[in-house]
Amino acid sequence: MSLELFQIITLLIIGALVGISVSFVGQTGQGVVLPIVLLLRGDAFLAIAVNLLNDLITSAFVSIGYIRKKQFKIRKDTLIIIIVAMLISLLGVFILLTTTIGNYYGWFIPLFITILGFIFLYRGFPTTDTLKRTAHNLAQKFLKKNNNLEKNKKIEEIFNNGIEDIQGFIPSGSRLFYILALVFGIIIGFNSGLFGANSGFIIVLALVIIYGYPIKKGVGTALVLSIVMCLGTFIIYQILGITIKGQFFFDFEISLFLAIGSIITGIIASVYVQKLSAKTMGRGVGIVIFMLGLISFTFYFIS
């Protein structure tokens, strides 16, 4: 089914919003891609697969700037999270395609997106500053349980002084280290497998809290790992799609125009858009997400 001109323009605009979203802290574009694909094609599985592919393309282009500045570092122990996440993602996709859960996604995803838009309107969009506060608070909570004042002091120094060295808060190989790696891996896996998200924001939190990455290096590394996560989950959707449902979940036209918008704004936004406040960004994107989710939710029941 060929797209009309207004649909192409809409996809370019939606893609542009995704580029801005990913450039902030590796945040997925699911909030705008899922409802628009649902409106155009009415297929929740296709919407998830298209979002994975678009996040993959956008993350690849946005990560170029971080890679050039050497703001990334892949360590062997960080692969624990990705391996766990990929296995859970496989499980999530399998559950979605073989159980009755997938039957409810036509209305659940628009409802979820509508709530997400409301949260962005109220709380603001995730930026470097909000990411830093979230990671700082979570790291302190985990370490306060151990009553380790020296480690809490290290957290304060790294976040307040902007130290660029990787200084882990949690001893590598400790029980807490593996527990947190497992928990983050499960969350990332289900988030990607069930919702088609690149999980960039969650990956950054894991890198900062578990491994002690500085924020910028954490975002750069998360973008690289997001590419692996999106590619792996997208392939899983296609393999299980053809073996279980007898079809590929792919749409060339939609993917093409989304990618064009995402690539252009992703590269530009990674340089300039960080100057916007979380509230300003949150209100703009929040309104768009809220309206798209609400419209998609309404059209589901009308159709």
Beta strands, then each sheet from edge to edge (+ up, - down):
end
